[in-house]
Amino acid sequence: MIVAGNVLLAAVLGWILPLRWGVFGFLLAALGVYLVHFAALASMGFEGLPLAESLALFEDSMAAYLGFNALVAYRGFALPVLVLAGVFVWRLGRREAE
């Protein structure tokens, strides 16, 4: 469900991103999608557990918990970036054809 939401977000950002921003706009949009993905994972807890129990699994270390979620978000980030890139490149190609 989270990945589907992020794919939708990536498609929308790829569609509304001003083409004049170029690579920097693409990187900014990719960073935004990653941060949304990371925040969604971190807010849900480990495997759906409450935050207190999730922290107990990580020995009450918030840094370890956030680091774990950053890794999980990084691994699940390929599909949203591919969608973002696909929409962005398609729009660039259409602009060049005009």
Summary of the structure (lengths in Angstrom):
residues: 98
radius of gyration: 16.4
end to end distance: 37.2
largest distance: 58.1
contacts: 264
relative contact order: 0.19
helix: 87%
strand: 0%
